[in-house]
């Protein structure tokens, strides 16, 4: 065999192949489009488009094997025809510009479009006002018209009882038509943004509950189905997905996370965002960006779960994330995971920053900047943009310019706006209610940037940040068709198949912690309904802006529970004895509940007591303190700070005083405040770190009565099952030994309460529990104090009377402790992140 001759033949073949590839590329490039393109007479030649009037009043333009366009003839916007296809003339120059050509990829279109936009319109696109309007479905008010005139293009989606499908569709279509009628700016449709919704979408589990399934595919299914519902309502940007690591067990935002384990959080976040962002065909194939795609904002970069003492950063007392365990980069891991999606959208398109200032174990600020993340060059430009190479759209969290401007309080409103832009953020969350004033301030920030940086540099910052925003308009197709169909909206609303899938996800999220004697077991066919006592749960009235009256409802809806059991519950007194309301009528008090008698309860097979995990009252400061949380400027930050009395956040029902050896007597975080010190040389002013320690103080728990209810019921009932709606880890030793079974749920959507049917199907044996703990349950408050806020899974866990440890990835089914492929994969030592080189 002549190997040399064969090799020479192969070389010649590859030379020919390279020549053909190069030649093809040359001719392809030589035929590239030179923009702008002169259009053909509309309707002439080989037409590849047709248009039709929709029942909703707008015009649908169908391009053969191309994009569907939507516009309103009443608006004055015109079509352009090129190569037989139809396009929208967005800048009204009667030419086809590159950004108007739907055949071009969205990144290129965004880059081209930004060159057409004046600075004033760029500023409007950076505004994300507080919202949640109850809108008129038949007309636009002055506020919305004024916002659109100023260039606002990211607005909160309509909410509230009046926001039915007709309202959402009409409102959207009126807004988009109004934008088309404006002839002084490039026609860019509005993007409706929103936080996770409930009520008008199918009822899926919370993020924490999804994590308890330990099944990323359930998360992916949630994203796929929910994005279809959102786009039918016109909402195309979610102010989520939250993926902070819940390594601090007292933190208020835990229900929105995927728990404390980095690997599980990474997998769940990646799967869910991939499901939200991609569009899928009927066979389930990933088509990439499309008509069902919703942009997601991974939040809160760079991670907000390491809150010192559990204090939440929406108020000034929670301004600091601390990293005593040196694991700042572990908290970045879920964000990195979402920059590499398995589907065709490839990477998460947007992000939201956290409010917090990061503090290392030695007290120094993360990255050397004692400022909130939105103002941090280190976190945004250095880490996210340069080191991690991510170039998506960044929106600050809401109120960052006002009550949550941690570390930059001394900057002027104009300087704050410029600082955010130069740090690498692209838009402002909740910038204020005076729209014209907001534009004036940010234009002043631009002029200040010209003075400080030069027109070229600030101009490049403006263009690049606007380009990132434009990608989130172009990638989902609303620039070509921003209009909605009422028929689609109504047919997508809570689709039965979506509700069924959501219910199954809820069932798989429930964790059975205890099942002594197998009291919860598979239901037997033909078995008589057990008789069950379900006591009323007293909930005290709440004050503040969300006032609610006192209530005493049974733990489950009696009609629903009646499908599973013969139910006994408590009665209420005919006359209430609580404090008078505003009309002078007595309100409900706990003493107005007439409990079932001991004899009646003894006749029941068992009792089901439904409670919530311990709820802290005003957990970190006394009633005289507290910062505004409505986006307005605080009156006097120094005066507000003086009013704080820091209290511990407790995970137990009974009073907890933080006086153990593990409680910090000197906080890691704290504002640098000016103090006057006396010395031999006289008075001297210096900066000193404020001490936010809560040592020796006692926490406030609103629902201690829940523990009393469990213990009192256990004293009279033969057997007790506790159904626990949990919003955080908790100390279960206060009642575990007194009950026979505990099932734990982590809520649905934006509520901590699990749907009644889910708990009842699990307890009655119609569905087998399969959930696993996405969080550790602490043995006591001492181990909570001893753990590091930034370190995953570092607590001593509670061990129950059956010998089971309530550790991460623990859960029971009918057979006992669950050990399967999920526990084999995730119940391993937690991974840790490393600083990029």
N, C-alpha and C positions, 0 to 999 in steps of 0.2 A: 504494500500500500504506500502511495506517494503522499506523505503528510504535508510536504512543502507545497506541492501543487494545490492541495485542498485548502491550505492556509491562505495562499495567495488569492484563491478564488473568493474566500470569505472576506478578505480585505477589500477586494474590488467591489464586492456586493455592498459592503458598508459605506464605501466611498460614494457609490451611486445613490444609496439611501440618504446620506447626508446632503448630497447635491439637490435631491428632490425636495427635502424638507426646507433647505435654505431658499430654493427657488419659490416654493409655495409661500413661505413667509414673506418673501420680497414682493410677490404679486399681491398678497393679501394686504401688506402695508401700503402698497402703491394705490390700492383701491379704497383706503380708509377715507371716512367721511370728513370733509372740511366744513366745519360749522362757522357761522350759521348757514342753513341750506334754504335756497329759494323754493317756496312751495309750488305745487301744481295747482291749477284751478280746482277748487273744491268740487268733487263729484265727477271729475274728468278721468279718462283713461281706464285702465284695468283696476276697478275698485276692489279693495280688499276689506272694506268696512261697511257697516250699515248701522243705522240708529233707530231707536224706538222710544216712545214715551212710556214711562213707568207709571203705575198707579199712584206712586208717591210724588209725582210732579216733576221729577228730573229726567234727563235724557240719558239713556244707556247707549253707548257706542261700542259695537262689537267688532274687533279686528280679527281677521282670519288668523288662527293659530297665534294670536297675540293678546295683548292686554285689553281688558274691558275698561272703557273710559266712562266717567260720569260727569255731567255738567248741567247747568241750568240755562236755558235759552233766555230767561228773564234777566239774568245777571249781566249780559253783554259780553261774556267770554266767548271767544271764537275758536273754531277748529282750524287746523292746518293739515293739508294733505301732502305727503311725500312718499314716493314709491308705492302709491296706491293705498297707504295706510293713513289713519287719522291720528292726530296728536293735538294736545291743548296748547294754545298760545298763551303761556303763563305770564309773559312780560309784554304782550300786546304789540310786538314789533313786526308781526306778519312774516316771521322767519322761523324756521325750525332750529332752535338752539340745542346744544348738546344736553342740557339738563331737562329739556322737554321731550327728549327721545326715549320712549320706554324700552327701546331695544338695547339701550346702554345700561351697564351695571350701576347699581345704586351708589356705590362709592364714587365712581367717576361723575355721575350726575350731581352729587352733593358738592364735589370739588368745583364743578363748573358753575353751579347755581350760586355759590357763595360770592363769586366775583360780580354777580348782578345786584347784590343786596347792599343798600347804603347802611352806614353805621347805625343810624337811628332804628332801622328795621331789625338789625341784628340785636339791638338792645331789647326790643320788645320780645324777641324770641327767647331771651334769657330769663324772662319773668314767669314764675310759677306761683300765682297768688293762692292764698287760702280760699277754699270754696265749699261746695256742698250745697249749691243753690236748690231751692224749690222753684222750678222754672215754669213759665207760661208756655204751653206747647203751641200756641198760636201766634206769638209775637215776640220780638226781641226787645229787651229793656235797654235803657240808656247806658247802664254799666257795661253790659256785654258789648254794645256797639262801640263805646269809647275804648274798651280794651282792644278790640279788633283793629280799630283805627290806629292805635298806638303800636300795632305789630305783635300783640300777644298771640302766641300760637300754641301754647300748652296750658290747658285749663282743666280744672276739676270737673269730672263727669257729674251730671245731675244725680241727686240722691233724694231720699225721703219718700213719703207715702204717695206724693203726686207723680213720681217718676216712673210711670208705667211704660210699656213698650211704645205706645203711640207718642207719649211725651218725649222720650229719648230720640225716637226717629225724627219727629217733626223738628225738635230743637236742633239736632245735629244738622239736618238738611237746611234749615233756615240760616244757621250760622255759616255753613259752607257757601251757600248762595250769596250771603252778604259779602263774604271775603272776595268772591269772584267779581262782585260789582265795584270793588275798590280799584281805581285806576292809577293810584300813585305809588303802588308797591308791587313787588313780585307776588303772584298769586300762590301762596303757600297755605294749604288747609290747616285747620286746627287739629291737634292731637289731644284727645281726651285722656287724662291720666287719673289714676285712682289707687288708693290702698286696697288691700284685699276686701272684698265685699261679702255681704250676707243678706239674705232675704229675697233678692231678685236673681240669684244664681243657685245652682245645685249645692247642697249642703255637704261639703267635704270636711274631713278632719282638719284640725289645726296642723301647723308644721310639726309641732312636737308629737302629736298623735300619729302623723304620717311616719315620723322617725321610729315610733314604737312598733310599727309593722316590720321594721328592719328589711324592707323590700323596696328598693329604688324603683322597680317597675310600677308599683302602685303610685309612687310619686310622679312618674312619667305619664301615667294614664290620667292623673289629676290635671297635670299641665295641659295635655292635649285636649281634654274635654272642656276645661274651664276657659281656655283661650278661644274656643269656638263660641262659647256663650258671650264672652266679653266683646268679641269683634261684632257679633250680631247687635250689640248695644252701642257700637261705635267706639268702645274704649280700646286703645291700642298701646298704652304704656302703663305698666304696673309699677307702683312705687313699692317694690318688693322684687325679689325674694329675699327675706331676711335669713342670713346664714351665720350670724354671730355664734361663736362657741359659748355654750352656757356653762362655763367652768366655775362661775360664782353662783352657788345655789340659792342665794337670797335675792338675786336680781329680778326685777319686775317684768322684764321682757322675755323671760324664758319660754312662754308658750309659743312665741313666734319663731323659735329656733328649732334646729334638728337635734337638740341635746348637747351633751358635752364632749362627745368623742369625735376627734378630727376625721377619722376615716369614714365613719357613718355619715357625718355631716357633709363631707365632700361628695360622697356618692349620691346622697339624697338631693343636695343642691344642684349638682350637675344634671341629674335625671329630670328634675322638675323644670329647671330653666330650659333644658333642651325641648321638653314637651310644650312649654308655653311658646317658645319662639318659632318652632317649625310648624309648617302646615303639612297635613297628611292626606293622601287620597283614600278612597273607600277600602282599599286593600291594606292600608296602614303604612304605605311607603312614605318616607320622608321626602318632601318636595322642597325643603328649605323655606325661605321667606315667602309668605303668600297671604291669602285672604283670611286665614284663621290665626295668623301670627300676632303675638303681643310682645313688644319690647319689655324686657325685665331690667330692673335696677337692682343689682346685687347690693345688699346693704347689711351693716353700716360699715363701709371700709374705713379703717383697717381692722375692724372687729370691735364690738362694744361690750362683750360679755365679761370682761375682767374688771367690773365696776367695784371700786373699793367699798367694802362692807355691804355690797349689794345695792348701793345708792344709784338711782337711775338718772341718766344725764339730761332728761327733759327738764329737770329743775337744777338750779345752780349748785345745790349741795352734792349733786352727782357728777360734777364736772370732770372727775379724774378716773381714768382706767389705770390700774397699777399692775406691775409685772414683777412681783417678788420672786417668782420662780424662773424669771428670765425667758418666758415663752411668748414674747410679742409675735414672733414669726410663726408660731403654731396657730395663732388666731388668724393669720393671713391665708392659711391653707385652703379653706373652702372657696375663697375668692379666686385663688390660683386655679383650682379645679374647674371653675366655671369659665375660665379663659380658654379652655380646651374641651369643647363640647363634642360628643360623639356624632352629632347630626350635622346637617348641611349648613346650618347657620354659623357653625364653627366656634363662635365665642359669644359670651354674654354681651349685649349691646350697650348696656348702661350701668351706672353705679350711683349709689348715694353714700355720702360721707357721714361719719358719726360726729357728734358734738364734742367728744371728750378730748382732754389733754392726757397724753400717755406719760406715765412716770415709771422709771426703772427701779430696781430694788435699792439702789444707792441714793434714790431721791432725785436723780437727774432726769430731765425730760427726754422722751424718746426722740431721737434725731437731733437733739440739741435745741428743740423749739418748744417753748412752754405755751403753746397755742392749740386751739381745737383743730381737728383734722382738716377742715375746710380751708384753713389759713396756713397749712403746713406744706412748705415746699418739699420737705423731706418725704412725707408720706405720699403726696400726690405726684409732683413732678419727678422726684428722684426715684422713689420705689415703683409706684404704679406705672408711670409713663416710661421712665428710662430703663430701670432694672428689669421690670416684668414685661416691658414692651407692649403694654395694653393701651389702645388709642380710642377707647369708647367714650361715650357721653357721660359726664359726671354732673349730677345735680346735688347741691348741698341739701342737708336735712332742713326742715322748715323752721324758721325763726332764728337762723344762724346770724342774722344781721342785727337782731334786737336782744331779746332776753337770754339768748344762748351763745353770746359772743365771747366765749371763755378765752381768756388770755389776751384779748385785743380790746378790752373795754376802753382803753384810753385813745383808741383811734377814732377819728371822725367817721360819720356815716359814709362819706365819699371814700376815705382811705380804706375802710373795711371792704367796700365793693371792689376796689382795685386790688387789694390784697388777695381776695378770693380768686380773681381772674388770673393774677400772676402766679398764684400757687398751683394752678392747673385745673381748677374747676371751670365748668362751662355755663352754669346757670344757677340762679338763686331760688331757694325754696322759701315761699311765704314772705315775700319782700315787703309787704305792706298793703294797706287798703286804698291808699291814694295813688292811683295808677300813673297819673301825669307826674306827680312828685317823684315816683319811683324811677321813671324814665329820666327825669331831670338829674337825679342823683347819679345814676349810672353813666349818663353822658358827661357829667362833671368828673366822674372817675376816669372815663376815657381821656378827657382833656388833661387830667393830672398825669395819666400814663404817658401822654405825648410829651409833657414837660419832663418827667423823670426818666423815661426810657427811650424817647424818640418816637416819631410817628411810624417809622418802619416796623419797629419791634412791637409796639402796642397794636399796630394794625395787623401784624401776623398773628398775635394772640387772639385778636377778635375774629379773624377769618377762620383760624383753625378751630376755635371753640364753636363757632356757628356751623361749620362744616360737620362737626360731630353731631350736633343737634339735628341737622338736616338729614343725616343718614337714617335717623329713627323715624322720619316722615316718609322717606323714599323707599326704605327696605320693605315696608308693609303694603305699599301700593296706594296709599291714600292721596298722594299728590295727583295720581291719575284718576282715581275714583274715591272721593271722600263721602259719597252719599250712602244712605241706608235704606233698606227695604223693610217695611212693616211686616210683610209676610214672613220674611226670614227671621226677624226679631221675635215674633210671636211663636214661630214653630221651634225656635231654639231655646226659648225660655224653659229652664228646668226640664230638659228632655228626660223622658222616663228612663232611658238607658243610662243617662248620666246619674240620675238619682239612685238607680239600682247599684251602679258601680260605687258611688259614694257611700252607700249604706254598707256594702261589703267591706270597703276600706275602714269604715268606723268599727265594724266587728273585729277586724284583724288588728286594730290598734289597742284594744282593751287588754290590760295586763292583769292577770289573776295572781295576786301576791300570796294569798293564803287560802287553803281549801281543806281545813281540818275535817277528817272523817269523810271526805268526799261529798260534802253537803251539796256542792255544785257538780252535777253529773249529767250524762246524756239523758235526754227526756225519753220516757218510755211511752210507746203507743198506747192510747186508751187510758192513760193514767188520769185519775181525778185531779181537778184543780186543787193545789194545796191552799190552805187558808193562811194568809200572810198579814202581819201587822206592818203598816207603813206609817210611821209617825209624821206629824206636821213639823216642818222646820221653820223656826222663827227667824226672821231677818229684820233687823232694826232699820228704822228710817235713816236715810242719808241726806246730808245737806249739800252745800256747794251748788254749782251750776247744773248738776245732774241730780236734782232732788227726786228721791223716790220714797213713797210711804212705806211704813212697816207692813210686813206680810207674814202669813203663817200657812203656807201651802204644804200639802203632802209632798214627800220627796218625788213622787211620780204622778203624772196626770191619772186620775182615778179611772177614767174610761179606758185609757191605754192599759193600765195595770190590770184592769178587770178582764182583759183578753187572756191573761196568763194565770191570774190568781183570783181567789175569793178574798177580797180586800177588806180589812178592818183599818180604820184610821181614827183620828181624834176629832172632836167637835170644837166649835167656837162658841163663846158666850154670846148671849143675845145683846148685851150691852157692853161696849168696850170701856176700858178704864185708863187708857193712855192719855198723854197730853192732848189738849184741844188743838184742832187744826185752825187754819185761817178763818174758817166759818164758825168757830166755837164748838165744833163737834168733837167728842172724844175719839182718839185714835186707838188702834190696836196695840196692846202690850202683850208681853210674853205670858202674863198671868191670865190672859183671856183665852188661852188654849185649855180646853178640858180634855185631859189625856184619857185614853181608854183605860179601863180598870185592869188591875192585876189579873183578875179572873178571866176577863175577855182576852187579854194577851196570852195567858197560859193555854187557852184553847187553840191558839194558832200553831201551825207547824214550825214557823220561824218568823223573824222580823227582818225587814230590809230597811236599814237606816241610810239615807242619802245625805252626805255632807260635802263641804268643800274643804280644801286644804287651808291651813291657817292664813288669814288675811290681815295684813298689817294695816292699822288705822292710818295714822299720819306717821309713817315709819321712820323718817329721818330728822324731822324737826318739829318743834312744838307749834301750837296753833297761832302763835304770834308771828311766825316766820313764813317764808315761802315766796317764791318768785312768780311773776306772771307767766302764764304758759299760753298766751293768746297771740303772740307775735308782736305785741306792743313794746315800746321802750320802757324799761323799768324806771320808776321815779328816781330812786337813789340807791345804787348798788351797795354802797358802803353801809347805809342805814339798814337795808334789808339783811346784809350779812351779819350785822350785830344781833339780829333777832333770832338767829338759828341756835337751837339747842339740839345737838345731834343725838339721836336715839338709835338703839340697835334694831335691826330687822330680824324678827324671830321666825323660826320654822316650827315652833311648837305652840299649842293652844294656851297652856298655862303661862302665867307671867314669867318672863325671862329677864333676869338682871345680868348684864354683861360684866362680870367681875372675876372671871377665871384668869389663870396665868396666860392663856392664849390670846386674850384681847389686847390689841395694840393700845398702848397708852399715848403713843405719838403716831398720828396718821402719816401715811406715805404722801398722800395728796393734800393739797391745801393752797389757797391763794397766797401770793406774796403781798403782804400788807405792810404799810409804812408804820413804824413804831418810833416812839421817842424814848431814848435811854439816857440816864444821867450818869456822868462820870466826873472825875476830878477836873476835866477840861470843860465841864458844863453839859448842856443838853446836846444830843446828836440824834439825827434821824437816820434810820436804816431800814432795809427791807427784811422782813422775817416771815417764814412760812407759817400760815395759819394752822392750828392743830384741830383736826376734825374728829378726834377720838370720841367715842361714846362710852368709854370705860366707866363702869359702876352705874350706868343708867339702865332703865327698864323699858322694854318695848311695849307697844300698844297693839293688842290683837282685837279685831272687831267681832270675831265669831267664836269666842271661847265657848259659847253655848252649844256649838256643834259637838264638842267633846262631851259636854254634860249629857246631851241627848243620847249619844252612843252608850255611855256608861249607865245612865238611868234605864235605858231600854234593856241593856244586857243584864241588869239586876232583876228584871221581871220576866224576860222572854226565855224560852227554852234554848233557842239557838238564834244567833244574830249574824246577818250578812251586812257588811258595810260596802255601799257603793260610793266611791270617792271620786269627786270631780277635782282633779289636781291641776294647779297652775304653777307648781314649783316642787322641788324636793321637800320633804317634811319629816319630822320626828314621829315615827309610827308607834314608838314604845309607850305612848300615853294611853293607848287603848287596845293594841294588837292582842294581848293575852286574854282579853275579856270577850273576844268575838271569835266566831268560827270560820268566817271567810272574809276576804277583802278583794274587791275588784276595783281597779283604778283606770279611769279614763282621763284623757288630756284635752277634751273639748273638740269643738268644730268651728271652723271659720274664725270669727272674731269673738267667740264666746267660750268661756271655760266649761260650759255645760254640754255634756254628751246628750244626743237625742235619747229620749226615754226608751224607745224600742230597742236600742243597742244594748244598754245595760240589762233590760228585761230578757232579751233573747239569750244573752250569755248566762244569766243567773238561772233561767228556767231550763237550760240545757238544750235549747234549740240550736245553738251555735257553740262550737268549742272555742274557748279562748286561745289565742296564739301570740298575743303581743308580748314584747320584751321591754324591760326598762331602758329608756334612752338616757337615764340619769341615775346616779347613785342616791340611795335614801340614807341619810346620816344616822348614826347611832344616837347622837345627842347634839346639843348646841356647842359643846366644847370642841368636837371634831370639826364642826362648821367654822369655828373661830380659828382652829389650828391650820386648816387647809389654806393654800395659796389661791388667790382670786384668779390667776391666769393658768393654773395647772389642771389638766383634765384628770378626773377619776382619782383624786388624792385624799379621799375621806375614808375613815373607818365606817363601815356600813352596818346597818341594823341587822341583827340576827333574831329571827322570831322564835316562838315557843316550839315550832316544829323543826328547828335547826337550820332553816333556810336563810341565807344572807341576801339582803335586798340590794344587790350590787348591779352595776351596769350589765345589761343583757340577761338579767334574770326574769323568769316568768314561768307560770305553771299552765299545763293543760289538764284534761281529765285524768291523764296517766301519771302526772307528776311533773318534775322539773324538765323544762324543754331543753333538749340538746339536739340541734339539727345543723344544717349547712350554714344557717345564719349565725348561730353562736360560734361555730367553728371559724367563720370568716372574721367576725367582729370582736369576739370576746378574747382578744389578745392585748398585750400591752399597747397603750396608745402611742401613736406616732408623734413626732415633734418636728416643727418646722425649723429651717435654718436660714440665716441671712444670705441674700444673694451675693455672689462674688462681685 
